[in-house]
Amino acid sequence: MPSLKGRTLFITGASRGIGLAIGKRAAQDGANVVIAAKTTEPHPKLPGTIFSAAEEIEKAGGKALALSVDIRDEDAVAAGMKQAAEKFGGIDILVNNASAIFLAPTPSVPMKRYDLMHQVNARGTFVCSQAALPYLMKGTNPHILNISPPLNMKAKWFKDHCAYTMAKYGMSMCVLGMSAEFEEVGIGVNALWPRTCIDTAALNLLGGDALRRQSRTVEIMGDAAHYILTAPSKECTGNFFIDDEVLAKHGVKDFTKYAVDPSQTLLPDFFLD
């Protein structure tokens, strides 16, 4: 099976949830994982810090670097990339996982929230991709993976939370444009999105235990990302992958191990018909 051993991943928002799951799966191969996130002190409602995440990466078999990085700050991003490359000898993979969410109709969105979503989701993804490019161009089988949805341009995905959809689709438009832009230099640029709700701290804040029981675990995203990031970057680019489709293509038939509660009907995620 293809491996990420010795490869360096720079993952934004990796102190918990999907970002951490992707890092831990890579760590099982012996990868170097850079946890680039803001949480340095325990949060009253959200588990994990960059330091606890680093411990989990190392327990899983990888090497970790915990960096306090606010991806809205382009200087901090550039400094973080430089520090990561100096520690591990380069950067091979960028995972744009950090994201901000505020699900509300247009009249109920404070501009402060609108700005945060666009600064983190669309702008943050662009800033990190731009800063990573000099390192990725020297990397081994270089990839950019955005945790963002297919561009499903139907009104129903905008009408109830237009501001969030615009910001999230900004990440996906980076995939659309950059996959073509960087094809000649061999950098694979793809998106990955879950079929169902995923059991994350953010989900628990939104819907509590009932919603959690209708979800899959973060490990499904970690396993799907692993297949994408080990694929030849020159042959795997410009795709909007769905987690269970990726796994099914690689022979996975039983998905019950990913269900939080196999007795429950799974709840579909946003943006998929």
PAKE-515797 format. One line per field, with one value per residue: residue in one letter; chain; x, y, z of N, C-alpha, C in turn. Coordinates in steps of 0.02 Angstrom, whole numbers. Each point is the difference from the previous one (the first is absolute). Layout:
REM PAKE-515797
res: [A, ...]
chain: [A, ...]
n.u: [X, ...]
n.v: [Y, ...]
n.w: [Z, ...]
ca.u: [X, ...]
ca.v: [Y, ...]
ca.w: [Z, ...]
c.u: [X, ...]
c.v: [Y, ...]
c.w: [Z, ...]
END
This chain:
REM PAKE-515797
res: [M, P, S, L, K, G, R, T, L, F, I, T, G, A, S, R, G, I, G, L, A, I, G, K, R, A, A, Q, D, G, A, N, V, V, I, A, A, K, T, T, E, P, H, P, K, L, P, G, T, I, F, S, A, A, E, E, I, E, K, A, G, G, K, A, L, A, L, S, V, D, I, R, D, E, D, A, V, A, A, G, M, K, Q, A, A, E, K, F, G, G, I, D, I, L, V, N, N, A, S, A, I, F, L, A, P, T, P, S, V, P, M, K, R, Y, D, L, M, H, Q, V, N, A, R, G, T, F, V, C, S, Q, A, A, L, P, Y, L, M, K, G, T, N, P, H, I, L, N, I, S, P, P, L, N, M, K, A, K, W, F, K, D, H, C, A, Y, T, M, A, K, Y, G, M, S, M, C, V, L, G, M, S, A, E, F, E, E, V, G, I, G, V, N, A, L, W, P, R, T, C, I, D, T, A, A, L, N, L, L, G, G, D, A, L, R, R, Q, S, R, T, V, E, I, M, G, D, A, A, H, Y, I, L, T, A, P, S, K, E, C, T, G, N, F, F, I, D, D, E, V, L, A, K, H, G, V, K, D, F, T, K, Y, A, V, D, P, S, Q, T, L, L, P, D, F, F, L, D]
chain: [A, A, A, A, A, A, A, A, A, A, A, A, A, A, A, A, A, A, A, A, A, A, A, A, A, A, A, A, A, A, A, A, A, A, A, A, A, A, A, A, A, A, A, A, A, A, A, A, A, A, A, A, A, A, A, A, A, A, A, A, A, A, A, A, A, A, A, A, A, A, A, A, A, A, A, A, A, A, A, A, A, A, A, A, A, A, A, A, A, A, A, A, A, A, A, A, A, A, A, A, A, A, A, A, A, A, A, A, A, A, A, A, A, A, A, A, A, A, A, A, A, A, A, A, A, A, A, A, A, A, A, A, A, A, A, A, A, A, A, A, A, A, A, A, A, A, A, A, A, A, A, A, A, A, A, A, A, A, A, A, A, A, A, A, A, A, A, A, A, A, A, A, A, A, A, A, A, A, A, A, A, A, A, A, A, A, A, A, A, A, A, A, A, A, A, A, A, A, A, A, A, A, A, A, A, A, A, A, A, A, A, A, A, A, A, A, A, A, A, A, A, A, A, A, A, A, A, A, A, A, A, A, A, A, A, A, A, A, A, A, A, A, A, A, A, A, A, A, A, A, A, A, A, A, A, A, A, A, A, A, A, A, A, A, A, A, A, A, A, A, A, A, A]
n.u: [43, -16, 55, -12, 34, 22, -65, -3, -48, -22, -31, -44, -11, 61, -22, -48, -49, -24, 24, -18, -58, 4, 19, -46, -40, 23, -10, -53, 11, 4, -55, 23, -29, -13, -12, -32, -7, -56, -26, 24, -60, -14, -46, -44, -9, 62, 6, 58, 66, 40, 8, -64, -13, 53, -23, -60, 27, 37, -54, -25, 60, -24, 26, -3, -29, -8, -38, 6, -49, -11, -36, -30, 54, 8, 22, -49, -39, 28, -3, -63, -11, 32, -31, -56, 14, 18, -54, -41, 32, -58, -46, -34, -37, -49, -27, -42, 4, 37, -53, -38, -47, -49, -45, -11, -63, -3, -62, 17, 35, 29, 18, 4, -57, -31, 31, -16, -60, -3, 20, -36, -60, -24, 7, -16, -45, -18, 0, -28, -42, -8, -3, -39, -18, 42, -31, -64, 23, 28, -65, -11, -21, 7, -35, -55, -25, -55, -17, -26, -60, -34, 13, -47, -4, -32, -55, -20, 60, -34, -62, 24, 57, -22, 10, -23, -51, -6, 8, -42, -41, 21, -3, -60, -12, 32, -37, -56, 21, 19, -49, -32, 4, -3, -40, 27, -7, -55, -31, -19, -56, -24, -64, -15, -57, -32, -19, 20, -39, 50, 15, -11, 44, 12, -5, 37, 36, -5, 11, 53, -18, -61, 28, 35, -54, -16, 58, 50, 49, 44, 5, -64, 4, 26, -40, -53, 18, 12, -55, -29, 26, -15, -51, 21, 34, 41, -25, 7, -39, -27, 5, -66, 43, -37, 1, -64, -4, 43, -28, -59, 29, 19, -61, -13, -29, 31, -48, -25, 64, -22, -53, -18, -59, 22, -36, 35, -48, 47, 23, -26, 60, 22, -31, -25, -18]
n.v: [-60, 50, 33, 32, -54, 40, 1, 63, -1, 53, -9, 40, 31, -24, 45, -12, -44, 21, 60, -11, -22, 49, 41, -27, 2, 60, 15, -38, 38, 43, 36, 57, 21, 54, 12, 31, 23, 26, -59, 44, 23, -44, -18, 42, 8, 12, -65, -9, -3, 46, 7, -5, 37, 37, -5, 12, 48, 17, -5, 31, 26, 61, 50, 40, 52, 26, 32, 53, -12, 64, -41, 43, -18, 33, 46, -14, -2, 53, 28, -22, 17, 56, 7, -17, 38, 45, -17, -5, 54, 28, 13, -57, 13, 34, -3, 31, -9, 50, 10, 50, -11, 26, -45, 49, 20, 31, 11, -63, 18, 6, 58, 3, -34, 42, 52, -25, -17, 58, 28, -44, -5, 52, 55, -33, -32, 58, 32, -53, -4, 65, -1, -52, 38, 45, -23, 5, 53, -3, -11, -54, -14, 64, 13, 30, -8, 23, 10, -10, 24, -45, 31, -9, 29, -25, 35, -63, -1, 50, -20, -51, 0, 52, 33, -52, -9, 65, 1, -50, 25, 52, -45, -16, 65, -1, -53, 29, 58, -17, -45, 46, 48, -50, -16, 53, 22, -36, 56, -52, 27, -22, -17, -1, -35, 3, -64, -12, 18, 37, -47, 65, 36, 25, -63, -18, 54, -23, -66, -4, -41, 25, 57, -3, -27, 50, 0, 12, -41, 39, -62, 6, 61, -23, -53, 38, 47, -54, -26, 59, 7, -64, 27, -20, 52, -25, -54, 29, 37, 52, -43, -10, -28, -55, 4, -19, 46, 39, -14, 9, 51, 3, -22, 57, -51, -7, 45, -55, -17, 38, -38, 58, -8, -61, 8, 56, 35, -4, 56, 15, 12, 63, 30, -57, -11]
n.w: [0, -41, 14, 57, 9, 48, -19, -19, 46, -30, 59, -30, 57, 15, 42, -45, 6, -58, 14, 63, -21, -43, 49, 40, -53, -15, 63, -14, -53, 51, -13, -26, 55, -36, 65, -49, 62, 24, 13, 43, 20, 47, -45, 29, -67, -20, -15, 31, 0, -25, 66, 18, -54, 16, 62, -25, -36, 51, 37, -54, 14, 2, -35, 53, -28, 61, -44, 37, -42, -9, -39, 39, 32, -57, 42, 42, -53, -28, 60, 5, -62, 11, 58, -31, -53, 44, 35, -52, -22, 11, -47, 9, 54, -28, 61, -40, 65, 22, 40, -19, 45, -34, 21, -43, -5, -57, 21, 14, -53, 59, -22, 66, 2, -42, 28, 59, -24, -29, 56, 34, -27, -32, 38, 56, -36, -27, 58, 30, -50, -1, 68, -11, -51, 25, 54, -19, -32, 61, 15, 37, -61, -18, 55, -23, 61, -29, 63, -60, -13, -37, -56, 45, -58, 54, -12, 5, -29, -25, -11, 36, -35, -35, 56, 35, -41, -4, 66, 8, -45, 37, 49, -21, -6, 58, 14, -20, 27, 61, -6, -36, 46, 45, -50, -31, 63, -15, 19, 35, -25, 58, -1, 64, -5, 58, -8, 63, 49, 24, 43, 0, 31, -59, -22, 52, -16, -63, 13, 39, 49, -11, -17, 55, 26, -39, 29, -41, 17, 29, 23, -21, 24, 57, -3, -16, 44, 37, -26, 11, 61, -7, -32, -59, 23, -46, 30, 59, -39, 31, 51, 2, 43, 5, 66, 1, -48, 33, 57, -28, -30, 64, -12, 32, 33, 58, 5, 27, -11, -50, 11, 24, -31, -13, 55, -7, -28, -46, 25, -60, -24, 8, -50, 25, -63]
ca.u: [-43, 39, 13, 20, 59, 51, -28, -19, -67, -17, -72, -30, -56, 11, 1, -57, -45, 21, 71, 40, -9, 43, 68, 13, 6, 66, 50, 6, 51, 64, 6, 10, -63, 0, -66, -3, -66, 2, -15, 58, -25, -63, -61, -52, -49, 31, 57, 63, 43, 52, 48, -29, -2, 68, 10, -37, 37, 60, -23, -22, 59, 29, 35, -47, 20, -58, 11, -56, -7, -64, 9, -20, 61, 44, 69, 3, -1, 66, 49, -14, 25, 73, 21, -13, 48, 66, 2, -7, 34, -45, -71, -23, -73, -38, -71, -38, -56, -29, -61, -46, -69, -55, -57, -55, -23, 33, -13, 24, 73, 40, 55, 60, -1, 12, 71, 38, -5, 36, 71, 27, -14, 24, 64, 49, 21, 42, 63, 41, 21, 51, 61, 27, 22, 73, 21, -31, 33, 60, -20, -9, -70, -33, -73, -41, -67, -46, -60, -52, -49, -7, -35, -69, -27, -73, -22, -16, 60, 16, -56, -6, 63, 36, 67, 43, 11, 47, 67, 23, 12, 63, 51, -8, 23, 74, 14, -16, 50, 70, 16, 21, 57, 61, 6, 64, 54, -11, -31, -70, -43, -65, -44, -31, -59, -34, -68, -45, 27, 57, 0, 52, -20, -45, -65, -32, -24, -58, -58, -1, 10, -44, 32, 63, -15, -16, 61, 58, 58, 50, 47, -15, 34, 72, 16, -10, 55, 61, 1, 11, 67, 51, -8, 47, -28, -8, -57, -58, -8, -62, -58, -39, -12, -45, 38, -15, 15, 72, 12, -31, 44, 58, -20, -37, -71, -38, 12, -30, 50, 5, -61, -1, -51, -22, -73, -32, 4, 49, -25, 43, 31, -20, 26, -5, -68]
ca.v: [60, 62, 26, 70, -3, 51, 58, 53, 29, 62, -5, 55, -20, -71, -14, -45, -16, -29, 15, -45, -68, -6, -2, -63, -54, 8, -18, -73, -17, 30, 66, 60, 37, 67, 19, 73, 20, 55, -19, -16, -12, -38, 38, -26, -41, -39, -38, -1, 57, -20, -41, -66, -30, -23, -62, -54, -16, -38, -66, -38, -22, 53, 55, 57, 69, 40, 71, 46, 38, 26, 3, 65, 41, -28, -3, -58, -59, -5, -19, -70, -43, 2, -39, -70, -24, -4, -57, -65, -3, 16, -14, -39, -1, 50, -15, 59, -27, 52, 27, 33, -12, 36, -17, 47, 36, 64, 54, -17, -9, 60, 5, -28, -72, -7, 11, -56, -58, 12, 6, -66, -51, 15, 35, -41, -53, 30, 22, -58, -32, 44, -4, -68, -17, -10, -62, -56, -9, -39, -56, -67, -14, 54, 5, 44, -29, 45, -32, 43, -39, 10, 63, -17, 68, 1, 51, -27, -1, 69, 40, 2, 21, 26, 23, -59, -35, 40, -7, -69, -11, 32, -52, -45, 35, -6, -65, 4, 40, -19, -65, 14, 45, -33, -65, -6, -12, -64, 2, -22, 42, -33, 12, -59, 20, -60, -16, 9, 41, -29, 12, 47, 45, 52, -31, -7, 66, 16, -43, -43, -73, -30, 9, -39, -71, -9, 20, -44, 24, 36, -47, -12, 53, -14, -56, 21, 46, -38, -26, 55, 29, -48, -9, 41, 67, 21, -35, 10, 71, 30, -42, 16, -67, -13, -47, -71, -19, -14, -64, -53, -10, -38, -66, -1, -15, 6, 66, 4, 16, 73, 29, 12, -46, -36, -10, 62, 20, 53, 65, 26, 65, 53, 9, -59, -19]
ca.w: [0, 0, 67, 10, 43, -14, -34, 46, -11, 36, 5, 37, 42, 15, 72, 16, -55, -63, -11, 42, -26, -60, 25, 35, -50, -31, 51, 3, -50, 19, -31, 41, -2, 28, 23, -5, 24, 48, 69, 42, 67, -3, -11, 44, -35, -54, 25, -37, -15, -47, 36, 9, -66, -14, 39, -33, -62, 18, 24, -59, -37, -41, 33, 0, 15, 18, -16, 11, -63, -21, -72, -25, 3, -52, 25, 44, -44, -32, 52, 17, -55, 3, 58, -14, -50, 31, 47, -33, -64, -55, 9, -57, -4, 37, 9, 20, 38, 44, -28, 46, -20, 33, -41, 12, -60, -12, 48, 67, 0, 15, -47, 33, -15, -72, -12, 28, -44, -62, 16, 16, -51, -68, 0, 34, -46, -52, 31, 15, -63, -29, 40, -4, -69, -11, 32, -36, -65, 13, 41, -28, -15, 37, -3, 41, 10, 35, 27, -26, -38, -72, -17, -18, -5, 3, 47, 67, 42, 17, 25, 73, 31, -59, 18, 11, -63, -40, 28, -8, -71, -16, 5, -57, -60, 0, -31, -72, -34, 12, -29, -68, 2, 22, -33, -34, 48, 31, 66, -1, 41, 3, 57, 32, 38, 26, -22, 56, 55, 33, 72, 20, 55, -29, -10, 66, 20, -41, 5, 59, -5, -50, -65, 2, -10, -71, -36, -3, 36, -40, -31, -70, -37, 3, -45, -69, -16, -9, -69, -47, 8, -23, -73, -39, -4, -70, -28, 45, 12, -24, 19, 59, 26, 55, 41, -8, -69, -2, 34, -40, -57, 23, 23, 64, -11, 62, 29, 66, 51, 4, 27, 73, 25, -60, 0, -22, -71, -8, -23, -53, 11, -47, -67, -41, -17]
c.u: [44, 4, 19, 62, 51, -25, -22, -66, -8, -76, -27, -59, 4, 2, -55, -34, 32, 74, 45, -5, 44, 73, 17, 5, 67, 55, 9, 52, 69, 11, 16, -63, 6, -71, -1, -70, 7, -4, 63, -19, -67, -61, -55, -50, 29, 61, 63, 34, 52, 49, -28, -4, 69, 15, -35, 35, 60, -18, -20, 59, 33, 43, -43, 35, -63, 15, -64, -5, -73, 5, -28, 60, 51, 73, 9, 0, 69, 53, -9, 25, 77, 25, -11, 51, 70, 6, 1, 32, -44, -72, -24, -75, -28, -72, -34, -65, -35, -60, -42, -71, -49, -61, -59, -21, 30, -15, 32, 76, 35, 60, 66, 5, 13, 74, 43, -2, 40, 75, 31, -8, 32, 70, 54, 27, 47, 69, 46, 26, 56, 66, 34, 33, 75, 25, -29, 34, 65, -16, -5, -75, -45, -76, -24, -68, -42, -60, -59, -44, 5, -38, -69, -41, -76, -22, -12, 61, 22, -55, -5, 62, 48, 72, 48, 15, 50, 72, 28, 14, 63, 58, -2, 21, 77, 21, -9, 55, 71, 19, 23, 64, 66, 10, 69, 58, -13, -29, -74, -41, -71, -40, -26, -57, -36, -69, -51, 28, 56, 1, 60, -26, -48, -70, -37, -27, -64, -61, -2, 4, -43, 31, 64, -14, -19, 59, 50, 58, 50, 48, -15, 33, 76, 20, -7, 57, 65, 5, 14, 73, 56, -6, 52, -29, -11, -62, -64, -6, -66, -63, -35, -24, -51, 29, -17, 10, 73, 14, -29, 43, 61, -20, -36, -74, -43, 19, -27, 50, 9, -61, 6, -49, -28, -75, -38, 6, 48, -30, 47, 30, -27, 30, -2, -73, -12]
c.v: [62, 31, 74, 4, 53, 62, 51, 31, 62, 3, 58, -25, -72, -15, -48, -20, -31, 12, -46, -71, -12, -5, -66, -59, 3, -21, -75, -26, 24, 68, 54, 42, 66, 19, 76, 23, 53, -22, -22, -14, -38, 47, -29, -47, -46, -37, 13, 67, -24, -48, -70, -37, -27, -64, -59, -21, -45, -68, -45, -22, 52, 47, 62, 66, 39, 73, 40, 46, 21, 11, 64, 47, -29, -4, -60, -65, -11, -23, -73, -48, -5, -44, -75, -29, -6, -60, -67, -5, 14, -12, -35, 7, 58, -23, 62, -24, 54, 32, 32, -8, 43, -9, 45, 33, 70, 53, -12, -8, 66, 3, -25, -75, -13, 6, -58, -61, 9, 5, -68, -48, 15, 32, -42, -57, 27, 19, -60, -35, 41, -7, -68, -15, -9, -65, -60, -14, -40, -65, -65, -13, 52, 4, 60, -32, 49, -39, 45, -39, 9, 65, -16, 65, 0, 47, -28, -2, 71, 33, 5, 24, 23, 19, -58, -36, 37, -10, -70, -15, 36, -49, -47, 32, 2, -66, 4, 37, -25, -68, 8, 41, -36, -69, -10, -14, -62, 0, -21, 44, -29, 23, -66, 24, -63, -9, 17, 51, -39, 22, 43, 43, 53, -28, -6, 66, 18, -42, -48, -74, -31, 4, -42, -74, -16, 16, -57, 31, 35, -47, -13, 53, -10, -55, 21, 47, -37, -28, 55, 24, -47, -14, 43, 69, 24, -31, 12, 73, 25, -39, 27, -67, 0, -59, -74, -24, -17, -69, -58, -17, -42, -64, -3, -11, 10, 66, 6, 19, 76, 33, 10, -48, -37, -12, 60, 11, 59, 63, 27, 68, 50, -12, -62, -17, -75]
c.w: [0, 70, -1, 45, -22, -34, 53, -20, 43, 0, 42, 41, 24, 74, 21, -65, -62, -13, 40, -25, -62, 22, 33, -49, -36, 49, 6, -50, 20, -33, 52, -7, 36, 18, 4, 19, 54, 72, 38, 72, -5, -6, 44, -34, -53, 26, -41, -8, -51, 34, 14, -67, -19, 37, -34, -65, 16, 28, -58, -43, -43, 40, -7, 14, 13, -11, 13, -61, -10, -75, -31, -4, -49, 23, 46, -41, -31, 50, 20, -53, 3, 57, -11, -49, 29, 46, -37, -69, -60, 19, -64, -11, 42, 4, 27, 33, 42, -33, 54, -27, 41, -45, 17, -66, -1, 52, 69, 4, 17, -48, 29, -14, -74, -16, 25, -47, -64, 12, 13, -58, -67, 1, 33, -43, -54, 28, 13, -63, -32, 37, -6, -67, -8, 30, -38, -67, 6, 36, -39, -9, 33, -12, 41, 5, 40, 25, -17, -49, -75, -13, -29, -1, -7, 56, 70, 46, 19, 42, 76, 36, -55, 18, 10, -65, -44, 25, -10, -73, -23, 4, -60, -66, -4, -32, -75, -38, 8, -28, -73, -2, 15, -31, -30, 48, 43, 70, -6, 47, -3, 61, 27, 44, 24, -29, 54, 49, 33, 74, 20, 58, -26, -10, 67, 25, -37, 18, 58, -17, -54, -69, -4, -15, -72, -46, -6, 37, -46, -36, -73, -44, 0, -48, -73, -22, -14, -71, -50, 2, -18, -74, -37, -14, -72, -33, 40, 17, -30, 17, 62, 29, 57, 39, -14, -72, -9, 29, -40, -61, 18, 37, 66, -15, 62, 34, 72, 54, 9, 32, 75, 33, -61, -3, -28, -76, -5, -30, -54, 18, -51, -69, -45, -13, 15]
END
